[in-house]
Amino acid sequence: MNTLRLTNINLHAPYKVMQDPEKHNNFYFVSDSGARFDIDFIINESIIPSGAYEFGITNRRHERSPLDPKLRLTIFTSSAGVLVAGSRG
């Protein structure tokens, strides 16, 4: 997997995105309401032989982050970071 450039992502994401210390391809951020969102990127070579990324976002504790526009922008910025990192491979 190509390395995400968290510095670049965090220049544009309203919430600071951090790498999960336990899982190399997992990242997370915490919203203003205190909800933690885990972001997973997994390469899947069964879709395209050169590899495609599967994207997942999980709110494991099911905490609310109501009407939070920064949530959406952070998710979009993080997924765009994967696309840019992948295009350099």
PDB file of N, CA, C and O in Angstrom:
ATOM      1  N   MET A   1       0.841  -1.174   0.000  1.00  0.00           N
ATOM      2  CA  MET A   1       0.000   0.000   0.000  1.00  0.00           C
ATOM      3  C   MET A   1       0.885   1.235   0.000  1.00  0.00           C
ATOM      4  O   MET A   1       1.904   1.274   0.689  1.00  0.00           O
ATOM      5  N   ASN A   2       0.507   2.224  -0.754  1.00  0.00           N
ATOM      6  CA  ASN A   2       1.222   3.482  -0.751  1.00  0.00           C
ATOM      7  C   ASN A   2       0.932   4.215   0.553  1.00  0.00           C
ATOM      8  O   ASN A   2      -0.159   4.117   1.115  1.00  0.00           O
ATOM      9  N   THR A   3       1.921   4.942   1.013  1.00  0.00           N
ATOM     10  CA  THR A   3       1.797   5.630   2.282  1.00  0.00           C
ATOM     11  C   THR A   3       0.950   6.892   2.133  1.00  0.00           C
ATOM     12  O   THR A   3       1.170   7.704   1.234  1.00  0.00           O
ATOM     13  N   LEU A   4       0.009   7.033   3.003  1.00  0.00           N
ATOM     14  CA  LEU A   4      -0.755   8.280   3.052  1.00  0.00           C
ATOM     15  C   LEU A   4       0.133   9.365   3.626  1.00  0.00           C
ATOM     16  O   LEU A   4       0.905   9.119   4.552  1.00  0.00           O
ATOM     17  N   ARG A   5       0.027  10.523   3.096  1.00  0.00           N
ATOM     18  CA  ARG A   5       0.777  11.652   3.616  1.00  0.00           C
ATOM     19  C   ARG A   5      -0.149  12.437   4.558  1.00  0.00           C
ATOM     20  O   ARG A   5      -0.864  13.351   4.146  1.00  0.00           O
ATOM     21  N   LEU A   6      -0.103  12.044   5.829  1.00  0.00           N
ATOM     22  CA  LEU A   6      -0.997  12.653   6.805  1.00  0.00           C
ATOM     23  C   LEU A   6      -0.757  14.152   6.934  1.00  0.00           C
ATOM     24  O   LEU A   6      -1.692  14.903   7.211  1.00  0.00           O
ATOM     25  N   THR A   7       0.470  14.595   6.738  1.00  0.00           N
ATOM     26  CA  THR A   7       0.746  16.029   6.801  1.00  0.00           C
ATOM     27  C   THR A   7      -0.077  16.768   5.759  1.00  0.00           C
ATOM     28  O   THR A   7      -0.667  17.806   6.056  1.00  0.00           O
ATOM     29  N   ASN A   8      -0.121  16.238   4.535  1.00  0.00           N
ATOM     30  CA  ASN A   8      -0.904  16.866   3.471  1.00  0.00           C
ATOM     31  C   ASN A   8      -2.398  16.809   3.768  1.00  0.00           C
ATOM     32  O   ASN A   8      -3.111  17.792   3.565  1.00  0.00           O
ATOM     33  N   ILE A   9      -2.869  15.673   4.245  1.00  0.00           N
ATOM     34  CA  ILE A   9      -4.285  15.539   4.580  1.00  0.00           C
ATOM     35  C   ILE A   9      -4.659  16.552   5.660  1.00  0.00           C
ATOM     36  O   ILE A   9      -5.692  17.216   5.569  1.00  0.00           O
ATOM     37  N   ASN A  10      -3.811  16.662   6.681  1.00  0.00           N
ATOM     38  CA  ASN A  10      -4.126  17.541   7.803  1.00  0.00           C
ATOM     39  C   ASN A  10      -4.004  19.022   7.466  1.00  0.00           C
ATOM     40  O   ASN A  10      -4.464  19.865   8.235  1.00  0.00           O
ATOM     41  N   LEU A  11      -3.394  19.353   6.330  1.00  0.00           N
ATOM     42  CA  LEU A  11      -3.396  20.746   5.880  1.00  0.00           C
ATOM     43  C   LEU A  11      -4.792  21.188   5.464  1.00  0.00           C
ATOM     44  O   LEU A  11      -5.121  22.372   5.540  1.00  0.00           O
ATOM     45  N   HIS A  12      -5.622  20.225   5.019  1.00  0.00           N
ATOM     46  CA  HIS A  12      -6.934  20.541   4.470  1.00  0.00           C
ATOM     47  C   HIS A  12      -8.099  20.011   5.305  1.00  0.00           C
ATOM     48  O   HIS A  12      -9.212  20.528   5.202  1.00  0.00           O
ATOM     49  N   ALA A  13      -7.866  19.007   6.116  1.00  0.00           N
ATOM     50  CA  ALA A  13      -8.947  18.411   6.909  1.00  0.00           C
ATOM     51  C   ALA A  13      -9.208  19.252   8.162  1.00  0.00           C
ATOM     52  O   ALA A  13      -8.266  19.632   8.856  1.00  0.00           O
ATOM     53  N   PRO A  14     -10.467  19.543   8.452  1.00  0.00           N
ATOM     54  CA  PRO A  14     -10.775  20.324   9.652  1.00  0.00           C
ATOM     55  C   PRO A  14     -10.450  19.589  10.953  1.00  0.00           C
ATOM     56  O   PRO A  14     -10.119  20.220  11.956  1.00  0.00           O
ATOM     57  N   TYR A  15     -10.545  18.261  10.940  1.00  0.00           N
ATOM     58  CA  TYR A  15     -10.149  17.468  12.109  1.00  0.00           C
ATOM     59  C   TYR A  15      -8.796  16.835  11.825  1.00  0.00           C
ATOM     60  O   TYR A  15      -8.511  16.445  10.693  1.00  0.00           O
ATOM     61  N   LYS A  16      -7.970  16.734  12.845  1.00  0.00           N
ATOM     62  CA  LYS A  16      -6.656  16.108  12.681  1.00  0.00           C
ATOM     63  C   LYS A  16      -6.830  14.600  12.518  1.00  0.00           C
ATOM     64  O   LYS A  16      -7.418  13.936  13.371  1.00  0.00           O
ATOM     65  N   VAL A  17      -6.314  14.074  11.414  1.00  0.00           N
ATOM     66  CA  VAL A  17      -6.365  12.639  11.129  1.00  0.00           C
ATOM     67  C   VAL A  17      -5.065  12.028  11.637  1.00  0.00           C
ATOM     68  O   VAL A  17      -3.977  12.532  11.357  1.00  0.00           O
ATOM     69  N   MET A  18      -5.191  10.938  12.385  1.00  0.00           N
ATOM     70  CA  MET A  18      -4.024  10.284  12.976  1.00  0.00           C
ATOM     71  C   MET A  18      -3.990   8.814  12.591  1.00  0.00           C
ATOM     72  O   MET A  18      -5.029   8.205  12.335  1.00  0.00           O
ATOM     73  N   GLN A  19      -2.799   8.253  12.552  1.00  0.00           N
ATOM     74  CA  GLN A  19      -2.653   6.829  12.242  1.00  0.00           C
ATOM     75  C   GLN A  19      -2.907   6.028  13.509  1.00  0.00           C
ATOM     76  O   GLN A  19      -2.425   6.370  14.589  1.00  0.00           O
ATOM     77  N   ASP A  20      -3.674   4.952  13.354  1.00  0.00           N
ATOM     78  CA  ASP A  20      -3.944   4.067  14.479  1.00  0.00           C
ATOM     79  C   ASP A  20      -2.646   3.342  14.825  1.00  0.00           C
ATOM     80  O   ASP A  20      -2.077   2.679  13.958  1.00  0.00           O
ATOM     81  N   PRO A  21      -2.165   3.445  16.052  1.00  0.00           N
ATOM     82  CA  PRO A  21      -0.892   2.810  16.399  1.00  0.00           C
ATOM     83  C   PRO A  21      -0.925   1.282  16.335  1.00  0.00           C
ATOM     84  O   PRO A  21       0.126   0.645  16.265  1.00  0.00           O
ATOM     85  N   GLU A  22      -2.116   0.693  16.357  1.00  0.00           N
ATOM     86  CA  GLU A  22      -2.227  -0.757  16.349  1.00  0.00           C
ATOM     87  C   GLU A  22      -2.424  -1.346  14.963  1.00  0.00           C
ATOM     88  O   GLU A  22      -2.126  -2.520  14.745  1.00  0.00           O
ATOM     89  N   LYS A  23      -2.925  -0.543  14.013  1.00  0.00           N
ATOM     90  CA  LYS A  23      -3.227  -1.048  12.675  1.00  0.00           C
ATOM     91  C   LYS A  23      -2.645  -0.095  11.644  1.00  0.00           C
ATOM     92  O   LYS A  23      -3.052   1.064  11.568  1.00  0.00           O
ATOM     93  N   HIS A  24      -1.701  -0.575  10.855  1.00  0.00           N
ATOM     94  CA  HIS A  24      -0.947   0.265   9.923  1.00  0.00           C
ATOM     95  C   HIS A  24      -1.823   0.983   8.896  1.00  0.00           C
ATOM     96  O   HIS A  24      -1.570   2.150   8.596  1.00  0.00           O
ATOM     97  N   ASN A  25      -2.831   0.332   8.356  1.00  0.00           N
ATOM     98  CA  ASN A  25      -3.668   0.932   7.311  1.00  0.00           C
ATOM     99  C   ASN A  25      -4.923   1.600   7.845  1.00  0.00           C
ATOM    100  O   ASN A  25      -5.823   1.936   7.077  1.00  0.00           O
ATOM    101  N   ASN A  26      -4.988   1.793   9.142  1.00  0.00           N
ATOM    102  CA  ASN A  26      -6.160   2.414   9.752  1.00  0.00           C
ATOM    103  C   ASN A  26      -5.797   3.785  10.304  1.00  0.00           C
ATOM    104  O   ASN A  26      -4.697   4.010  10.808  1.00  0.00           O
ATOM    105  N   PHE A  27      -6.755   4.683  10.193  1.00  0.00           N
ATOM    106  CA  PHE A  27      -6.571   6.044  10.657  1.00  0.00           C
ATOM    107  C   PHE A  27      -7.814   6.424  11.445  1.00  0.00           C
ATOM    108  O   PHE A  27      -8.823   5.721  11.394  1.00  0.00           O
ATOM    109  N   TYR A  28      -7.745   7.527  12.170  1.00  0.00           N
ATOM    110  CA  TYR A  28      -8.916   7.954  12.925  1.00  0.00           C
ATOM    111  C   TYR A  28      -8.862   9.455  13.169  1.00  0.00           C
ATOM    112  O   TYR A  28      -7.820  10.095  13.029  1.00  0.00           O
ATOM    113  N   PHE A  29     -10.002   9.986  13.532  1.00  0.00           N
ATOM    114  CA  PHE A  29     -10.093  11.371  13.990  1.00  0.00           C
ATOM    115  C   PHE A  29     -11.217  11.450  14.998  1.00  0.00           C
ATOM    116  O   PHE A  29     -12.083  10.576  15.052  1.00  0.00           O
ATOM    117  N   VAL A  30     -11.200  12.505  15.798  1.00  0.00           N
ATOM    118  CA  VAL A  30     -12.208  12.717  16.838  1.00  0.00           C
ATOM    119  C   VAL A  30     -12.921  14.031  16.527  1.00  0.00           C
ATOM    120  O   VAL A  30     -12.285  15.062  16.311  1.00  0.00           O
ATOM    121  N   SER A  31     -14.251  13.975  16.509  1.00  0.00           N
ATOM    122  CA  SER A  31     -15.059  15.154  16.189  1.00  0.00           C
ATOM    123  C   SER A  31     -15.159  16.081  17.399  1.00  0.00           C
ATOM    124  O   SER A  31     -14.778  15.720  18.512  1.00  0.00           O
ATOM    125  N   ASP A  32     -15.682  17.286  17.155  1.00  0.00           N
ATOM    126  CA  ASP A  32     -15.877  18.250  18.241  1.00  0.00           C
ATOM    127  C   ASP A  32     -16.784  17.698  19.335  1.00  0.00           C
ATOM    128  O   ASP A  32     -16.656  18.081  20.497  1.00  0.00           O
ATOM    129  N   SER A  33     -17.703  16.798  18.969  1.00  0.00           N
ATOM    130  CA  SER A  33     -18.608  16.221  19.960  1.00  0.00           C
ATOM    131  C   SER A  33     -17.961  15.064  20.736  1.00  0.00           C
ATOM    132  O   SER A  33     -18.569  14.512  21.654  1.00  0.00           O
ATOM    133  N   GLY A  34     -16.717  14.697  20.358  1.00  0.00           N
ATOM    134  CA  GLY A  34     -16.004  13.627  21.054  1.00  0.00           C
ATOM    135  C   GLY A  34     -16.154  12.264  20.414  1.00  0.00           C
ATOM    136  O   GLY A  34     -15.600  11.291  20.926  1.00  0.00           O
ATOM    137  N   ALA A  35     -16.884  12.154  19.309  1.00  0.00           N
ATOM    138  CA  ALA A  35     -17.055  10.867  18.627  1.00  0.00           C
ATOM    139  C   ALA A  35     -15.783  10.532  17.861  1.00  0.00           C
ATOM    140  O   ALA A  35     -15.224  11.380  17.166  1.00  0.00           O
ATOM    141  N   ARG A  36     -15.331   9.291  17.994  1.00  0.00           N
ATOM    142  CA  ARG A  36     -14.148   8.822  17.267  1.00  0.00           C
ATOM    143  C   ARG A  36     -14.610   8.093  16.016  1.00  0.00           C
ATOM    144  O   ARG A  36     -15.490   7.234  16.068  1.00  0.00           O
ATOM    145  N   PHE A  37     -14.002   8.451  14.890  1.00  0.00           N
ATOM    146  CA  PHE A  37     -14.302   7.819  13.615  1.00  0.00           C
ATOM    147  C   PHE A  37     -13.045   7.140  13.099  1.00  0.00           C
ATOM    148  O   PHE A  37     -12.012   7.784  12.920  1.00  0.00           O
ATOM    149  N   ASP A  38     -13.136   5.837  12.861  1.00  0.00           N
ATOM    150  CA  ASP A  38     -12.025   5.067  12.314  1.00  0.00           C
ATOM    151  C   ASP A  38     -12.161   5.015  10.799  1.00  0.00           C
ATOM    152  O   ASP A  38     -13.250   4.778  10.276  1.00  0.00           O
ATOM    153  N   ILE A  39     -11.068   5.235  10.103  1.00  0.00           N
ATOM    154  CA  ILE A  39     -11.032   5.197   8.649  1.00  0.00           C
ATOM    155  C   ILE A  39     -10.117   4.053   8.242  1.00  0.00           C
ATOM    156  O   ILE A  39      -8.961   3.998   8.661  1.00  0.00           O
ATOM    157  N   ASP A  40     -10.631   3.143   7.429  1.00  0.00           N
ATOM    158  CA  ASP A  40      -9.862   1.989   6.980  1.00  0.00           C
ATOM    159  C   ASP A  40      -9.677   2.037   5.470  1.00  0.00           C
ATOM    160  O   ASP A  40     -10.619   2.319   4.730  1.00  0.00           O
ATOM    161  N   PHE A  41      -8.452   1.758   5.018  1.00  0.00           N
ATOM    162  CA  PHE A  41      -8.153   1.635   3.594  1.00  0.00           C
ATOM    163  C   PHE A  41      -7.494   0.285   3.391  1.00  0.00           C
ATOM    164  O   PHE A  41      -6.442   0.005   3.964  1.00  0.00           O
ATOM    165  N   ILE A  42      -8.115  -0.548   2.575  1.00  0.00           N
ATOM    166  CA  ILE A  42      -7.604  -1.896   2.335  1.00  0.00           C
ATOM    167  C   ILE A  42      -7.448  -2.081   0.834  1.00  0.00           C
ATOM    168  O   ILE A  42      -8.363  -1.774   0.070  1.00  0.00           O
ATOM    169  N   ILE A  43      -6.296  -2.581   0.410  1.00  0.00           N
ATOM    170  CA  ILE A  43      -6.105  -2.835  -1.013  1.00  0.00           C
ATOM    171  C   ILE A  43      -6.788  -4.149  -1.367  1.00  0.00           C
ATOM    172  O   ILE A  43      -6.679  -5.133  -0.635  1.00  0.00           O
ATOM    173  N   ASN A  44      -7.486  -4.157  -2.487  1.00  0.00           N
ATOM    174  CA  ASN A  44      -8.211  -5.347  -2.939  1.00  0.00           C
ATOM    175  C   ASN A  44      -7.804  -5.619  -4.378  1.00  0.00           C
ATOM    176  O   ASN A  44      -8.208  -4.894  -5.288  1.00  0.00           O
ATOM    177  N   GLU A  45      -7.011  -6.654  -4.587  1.00  0.00           N
ATOM    178  CA  GLU A  45      -6.531  -6.984  -5.929  1.00  0.00           C
ATOM    179  C   GLU A  45      -7.491  -7.876  -6.698  1.00  0.00           C
ATOM    180  O   GLU A  45      -7.226  -8.220  -7.850  1.00  0.00           O
ATOM    181  N   SER A  46      -8.607  -8.258  -6.076  1.00  0.00           N
ATOM    182  CA  SER A  46      -9.575  -9.095  -6.787  1.00  0.00           C
ATOM    183  C   SER A  46     -10.472  -8.264  -7.703  1.00  0.00           C
ATOM    184  O   SER A  46     -11.083  -8.799  -8.629  1.00  0.00           O
ATOM    185  N   ILE A  47     -10.550  -6.977  -7.451  1.00  0.00           N
ATOM    186  CA  ILE A  47     -11.367  -6.100  -8.282  1.00  0.00           C
ATOM    187  C   ILE A  47     -10.599  -5.697  -9.535  1.00  0.00           C
ATOM    188  O   ILE A  47     -11.100  -5.825 -10.652  1.00  0.00           O
ATOM    189  N   ILE A  48      -9.383  -5.210  -9.338  1.00  0.00           N
ATOM    190  CA  ILE A  48      -8.494  -4.794 -10.420  1.00  0.00           C
ATOM    191  C   ILE A  48      -7.135  -5.419 -10.109  1.00  0.00           C
ATOM    192  O   ILE A  48      -6.646  -5.281  -8.988  1.00  0.00           O
ATOM    193  N   PRO A  49      -6.509  -6.107 -11.076  1.00  0.00           N
ATOM    194  CA  PRO A  49      -5.237  -6.781 -10.785  1.00  0.00           C
ATOM    195  C   PRO A  49      -4.163  -5.870 -10.187  1.00  0.00           C
ATOM    196  O   PRO A  49      -3.369  -6.317  -9.359  1.00  0.00           O
ATOM    197  N   SER A  50      -4.127  -4.602 -10.594  1.00  0.00           N
ATOM    198  CA  SER A  50      -3.126  -3.695 -10.040  1.00  0.00           C
ATOM    199  C   SER A  50      -3.529  -3.173  -8.658  1.00  0.00           C
ATOM    200  O   SER A  50      -2.747  -2.489  -7.999  1.00  0.00           O
ATOM    201  N   GLY A  51      -4.739  -3.496  -8.226  1.00  0.00           N
ATOM    202  CA  GLY A  51      -5.204  -3.132  -6.887  1.00  0.00           C
ATOM    203  C   GLY A  51      -6.186  -1.986  -6.877  1.00  0.00           C
ATOM    204  O   GLY A  51      -6.036  -1.010  -7.613  1.00  0.00           O
ATOM    205  N   ALA A  52      -7.170  -2.112  -6.052  1.00  0.00           N
ATOM    206  CA  ALA A  52      -8.158  -1.065  -5.808  1.00  0.00           C
ATOM    207  C   ALA A  52      -8.279  -0.930  -4.299  1.00  0.00           C
ATOM    208  O   ALA A  52      -8.060  -1.892  -3.562  1.00  0.00           O
ATOM    209  N   TYR A  53      -8.621   0.242  -3.852  1.00  0.00           N
ATOM    210  CA  TYR A  53      -8.772   0.454  -2.421  1.00  0.00           C
ATOM    211  C   TYR A  53     -10.225   0.319  -2.008  1.00  0.00           C
ATOM    212  O   TYR A  53     -11.132   0.826  -2.669  1.00  0.00           O
ATOM    213  N   GLU A  54     -10.424  -0.379  -0.897  1.00  0.00           N
ATOM    214  CA  GLU A  54     -11.723  -0.403  -0.237  1.00  0.00           C
ATOM    215  C   GLU A  54     -11.644   0.622   0.890  1.00  0.00           C
ATOM    216  O   GLU A  54     -10.652   0.690   1.616  1.00  0.00           O
ATOM    217  N   PHE A  55     -12.689   1.409   1.023  1.00  0.00           N
ATOM    218  CA  PHE A  55     -12.726   2.464   2.019  1.00  0.00           C
ATOM    219  C   PHE A  55     -13.831   2.165   3.012  1.00  0.00           C
ATOM    220  O   PHE A  55     -14.942   1.801   2.627  1.00  0.00           O
ATOM    221  N   GLY A  56     -13.529   2.318   4.277  1.00  0.00           N
ATOM    222  CA  GLY A  56     -14.553   2.136   5.300  1.00  0.00           C
ATOM    223  C   GLY A  56     -14.410   3.184   6.387  1.00  0.00           C
ATOM    224  O   GLY A  56     -13.303   3.600   6.730  1.00  0.00           O
ATOM    225  N   ILE A  57     -15.535   3.598   6.917  1.00  0.00           N
ATOM    226  CA  ILE A  57     -15.527   4.513   8.062  1.00  0.00           C
ATOM    227  C   ILE A  57     -16.477   3.953   9.110  1.00  0.00           C
ATOM    228  O   ILE A  57     -17.600   3.551   8.805  1.00  0.00           O
ATOM    229  N   THR A  58     -16.005   3.936  10.341  1.00  0.00           N
ATOM    230  CA  THR A  58     -16.777   3.322  11.416  1.00  0.00           C
ATOM    231  C   THR A  58     -16.808   4.223  12.642  1.00  0.00           C
ATOM    232  O   THR A  58     -15.791   4.784  13.050  1.00  0.00           O
ATOM    233  N   ASN A  59     -17.964   4.344  13.201  1.00  0.00           N
ATOM    234  CA  ASN A  59     -18.144   5.012  14.484  1.00  0.00           C
ATOM    235  C   ASN A  59     -18.428   3.877  15.463  1.00  0.00           C
ATOM    236  O   ASN A  59     -19.587   3.576  15.751  1.00  0.00           O
ATOM    237  N   ARG A  60     -17.384   3.258  15.967  1.00  0.00           N
ATOM    238  CA  ARG A  60     -17.506   2.019  16.750  1.00  0.00           C
ATOM    239  C   ARG A  60     -18.355   2.166  18.013  1.00  0.00           C
ATOM    240  O   ARG A  60     -19.003   1.208  18.433  1.00  0.00           O
ATOM    241  N   ARG A  61     -18.360   3.336  18.613  1.00  0.00           N
ATOM    242  CA  ARG A  61     -19.132   3.540  19.845  1.00  0.00           C
ATOM    243  C   ARG A  61     -20.513   4.129  19.565  1.00  0.00           C
ATOM    244  O   ARG A  61     -21.274   4.413  20.489  1.00  0.00           O
ATOM    245  N   HIS A  62     -20.831   4.310  18.276  1.00  0.00           N
ATOM    246  CA  HIS A  62     -22.146   4.825  17.862  1.00  0.00           C
ATOM    247  C   HIS A  62     -22.472   6.154  18.532  1.00  0.00           C
ATOM    248  O   HIS A  62     -23.614   6.406  18.917  1.00  0.00           O
ATOM    249  N   GLU A  63     -21.456   7.000  18.666  1.00  0.00           N
ATOM    250  CA  GLU A  63     -21.656   8.316  19.265  1.00  0.00           C
ATOM    251  C   GLU A  63     -22.142   9.294  18.197  1.00  0.00           C
ATOM    252  O   GLU A  63     -21.767   9.184  17.030  1.00  0.00           O
ATOM    253  N   ARG A  64     -22.961  10.229  18.595  1.00  0.00           N
ATOM    254  CA  ARG A  64     -23.517  11.198  17.655  1.00  0.00           C
ATOM    255  C   ARG A  64     -22.542  12.354  17.420  1.00  0.00           C
ATOM    256  O   ARG A  64     -21.803  12.783  18.307  1.00  0.00           O
ATOM    257  N   SER A  65     -22.584  12.825  16.194  1.00  0.00           N
ATOM    258  CA  SER A  65     -21.867  14.033  15.816  1.00  0.00           C
ATOM    259  C   SER A  65     -22.820  14.813  14.916  1.00  0.00           C
ATOM    260  O   SER A  65     -22.609  14.907  13.707  1.00  0.00           O
ATOM    261  N   PRO A  66     -23.874  15.372  15.521  1.00  0.00           N
ATOM    262  CA  PRO A  66     -24.979  15.928  14.737  1.00  0.00           C
ATOM    263  C   PRO A  66     -24.607  17.154  13.900  1.00  0.00           C
ATOM    264  O   PRO A  66     -23.899  18.054  14.351  1.00  0.00           O
ATOM    265  N   LEU A  67     -25.112  17.152  12.670  1.00  0.00           N
ATOM    266  CA  LEU A  67     -24.970  18.297  11.768  1.00  0.00           C
ATOM    267  C   LEU A  67     -23.548  18.856  11.749  1.00  0.00           C
ATOM    268  O   LEU A  67     -23.338  20.056  11.924  1.00  0.00           O
ATOM    269  N   ASP A  68     -22.589  17.981  11.536  1.00  0.00           N
ATOM    270  CA  ASP A  68     -21.187  18.360  11.603  1.00  0.00           C
ATOM    271  C   ASP A  68     -20.589  18.412  10.199  1.00  0.00           C
ATOM    272  O   ASP A  68     -20.200  17.374   9.665  1.00  0.00           O
ATOM    273  N   PRO A  69     -20.507  19.598   9.589  1.00  0.00           N
ATOM    274  CA  PRO A  69     -19.950  19.692   8.237  1.00  0.00           C
ATOM    275  C   PRO A  69     -18.463  19.363   8.186  1.00  0.00           C
ATOM    276  O   PRO A  69     -17.944  18.986   7.136  1.00  0.00           O
ATOM    277  N   LYS A  70     -17.775  19.505   9.327  1.00  0.00           N
ATOM    278  CA  LYS A  70     -16.340  19.177   9.356  1.00  0.00           C
ATOM    279  C   LYS A  70     -16.118  17.677   9.233  1.00  0.00           C
ATOM    280  O   LYS A  70     -15.069  17.239   8.759  1.00  0.00           O
ATOM    281  N   LEU A  71     -17.094  16.892   9.655  1.00  0.00           N
ATOM    282  CA  LEU A  71     -17.014  15.436   9.539  1.00  0.00           C
ATOM    283  C   LEU A  71     -16.911  15.031   8.071  1.00  0.00           C
ATOM    284  O   LEU A  71     -16.017  14.275   7.692  1.00  0.00           O
ATOM    285  N   ARG A  72     -17.817  15.530   7.258  1.00  0.00           N
ATOM    286  CA  ARG A  72     -17.835  15.198   5.830  1.00  0.00           C
ATOM    287  C   ARG A  72     -16.546  15.648   5.140  1.00  0.00           C
ATOM    288  O   ARG A  72     -15.971  14.892   4.357  1.00  0.00           O
ATOM    289  N   LEU A  73     -16.095  16.845   5.417  1.00  0.00           N
ATOM    290  CA  LEU A  73     -14.898  17.371   4.776  1.00  0.00           C
ATOM    291  C   LEU A  73     -13.661  16.565   5.167  1.00  0.00           C
ATOM    292  O   LEU A  73     -12.784  16.339   4.333  1.00  0.00           O
ATOM    293  N   THR A  74     -13.581  16.132   6.422  1.00  0.00           N
ATOM    294  CA  THR A  74     -12.449  15.316   6.855  1.00  0.00           C
ATOM    295  C   THR A  74     -12.454  13.970   6.137  1.00  0.00           C
ATOM    296  O   THR A  74     -11.395  13.488   5.734  1.00  0.00           O
ATOM    297  N   ILE A  75     -13.622  13.355   5.969  1.00  0.00           N
ATOM    298  CA  ILE A  75     -13.712  12.069   5.260  1.00  0.00           C
ATOM    299  C   ILE A  75     -13.302  12.247   3.800  1.00  0.00           C
ATOM    300  O   ILE A  75     -12.520  11.451   3.278  1.00  0.00           O
ATOM    301  N   PHE A  76     -13.817  13.276   3.137  1.00  0.00           N
ATOM    302  CA  PHE A  76     -13.464  13.517   1.737  1.00  0.00           C
ATOM    303  C   PHE A  76     -11.973  13.796   1.580  1.00  0.00           C
ATOM    304  O   PHE A  76     -11.341  13.284   0.656  1.00  0.00           O
ATOM    305  N   THR A  77     -11.412  14.594   2.466  1.00  0.00           N
ATOM    306  CA  THR A  77      -9.994  14.926   2.392  1.00  0.00           C
ATOM    307  C   THR A  77      -9.141  13.680   2.584  1.00  0.00           C
ATOM    308  O   THR A  77      -8.136  13.506   1.894  1.00  0.00           O
ATOM    309  N   SER A  78      -9.531  12.810   3.514  1.00  0.00           N
ATOM    310  CA  SER A  78      -8.784  11.584   3.774  1.00  0.00           C
ATOM    311  C   SER A  78      -8.845  10.634   2.589  1.00  0.00           C
ATOM    312  O   SER A  78      -7.831  10.048   2.210  1.00  0.00           O
ATOM    313  N   SER A  79     -10.030  10.475   1.999  1.00  0.00           N
ATOM    314  CA  SER A  79     -10.153   9.564   0.850  1.00  0.00           C
ATOM    315  C   SER A  79      -9.422  10.139  -0.357  1.00  0.00           C
ATOM    316  O   SER A  79      -8.862   9.377  -1.145  1.00  0.00           O
ATOM    317  N   ALA A  80      -9.411  11.447  -0.525  1.00  0.00           N
ATOM    318  CA  ALA A  80      -8.655  12.059  -1.625  1.00  0.00           C
ATOM    319  C   ALA A  80      -7.165  11.832  -1.413  1.00  0.00           C
ATOM    320  O   ALA A  80      -6.424  11.668  -2.382  1.00  0.00           O
ATOM    321  N   GLY A  81      -6.719  11.819  -0.178  1.00  0.00           N
ATOM    322  CA  GLY A  81      -5.305  11.548   0.123  1.00  0.00           C
ATOM    323  C   GLY A  81      -4.896  10.159  -0.327  1.00  0.00           C
ATOM    324  O   GLY A  81      -3.764   9.961  -0.768  1.00  0.00           O
ATOM    325  N   VAL A  82      -5.793   9.197  -0.224  1.00  0.00           N
ATOM    326  CA  VAL A  82      -5.510   7.836  -0.694  1.00  0.00           C
ATOM    327  C   VAL A  82      -5.410   7.818  -2.200  1.00  0.00           C
ATOM    328  O   VAL A  82      -4.515   7.184  -2.758  1.00  0.00           O
ATOM    329  N   LEU A  83      -6.318   8.507  -2.864  1.00  0.00           N
ATOM    330  CA  LEU A  83      -6.287   8.534  -4.330  1.00  0.00           C
ATOM    331  C   LEU A  83      -4.999   9.154  -4.840  1.00  0.00           C
ATOM    332  O   LEU A  83      -4.419   8.664  -5.809  1.00  0.00           O
ATOM    333  N   VAL A  84      -4.542  10.228  -4.200  1.00  0.00           N
ATOM    334  CA  VAL A  84      -3.306  10.871  -4.619  1.00  0.00           C
ATOM    335  C   VAL A  84      -2.121   9.971  -4.336  1.00  0.00           C
ATOM    336  O   VAL A  84      -1.237   9.836  -5.182  1.00  0.00           O
ATOM    337  N   ALA A  85      -2.079   9.348  -3.161  1.00  0.00           N
ATOM    338  CA  ALA A  85      -0.971   8.446  -2.822  1.00  0.00           C
ATOM    339  C   ALA A  85      -0.936   7.256  -3.759  1.00  0.00           C
ATOM    340  O   ALA A  85       0.136   6.813  -4.172  1.00  0.00           O
ATOM    341  N   GLY A  86      -2.119   6.734  -4.098  1.00  0.00           N
ATOM    342  CA  GLY A  86      -2.192   5.581  -4.998  1.00  0.00           C
ATOM    343  C   GLY A  86      -1.763   5.896  -6.414  1.00  0.00           C
ATOM    344  O   GLY A  86      -1.241   5.023  -7.108  1.00  0.00           O
ATOM    345  N   SER A  87      -1.970   7.116  -6.857  1.00  0.00           N
ATOM    346  CA  SER A  87      -1.616   7.475  -8.223  1.00  0.00           C
ATOM    347  C   SER A  87      -0.112   7.635  -8.407  1.00  0.00           C
ATOM    348  O   SER A  87       0.381   7.668  -9.534  1.00  0.00           O
ATOM    349  N   ARG A  88       0.610   7.732  -7.304  1.00  0.00           N
ATOM    350  CA  ARG A  88       2.056   7.867  -7.392  1.00  0.00           C
ATOM    351  C   ARG A  88       2.760   6.534  -7.513  1.00  0.00           C
ATOM    352  O   ARG A  88       3.946   6.477  -7.839  1.00  0.00           O
ATOM    353  N   GLY A  89       2.006   5.424  -7.243  1.00  0.00           N
ATOM    354  CA  GLY A  89       2.598   4.085  -7.214  1.00  0.00           C
ATOM    355  C   GLY A  89       3.058   3.690  -8.514  1.00  0.00           C
ATOM    356  O   GLY A  89       3.585   2.589  -8.675  1.00  0.00           O
TER     357      GLY A  89
END
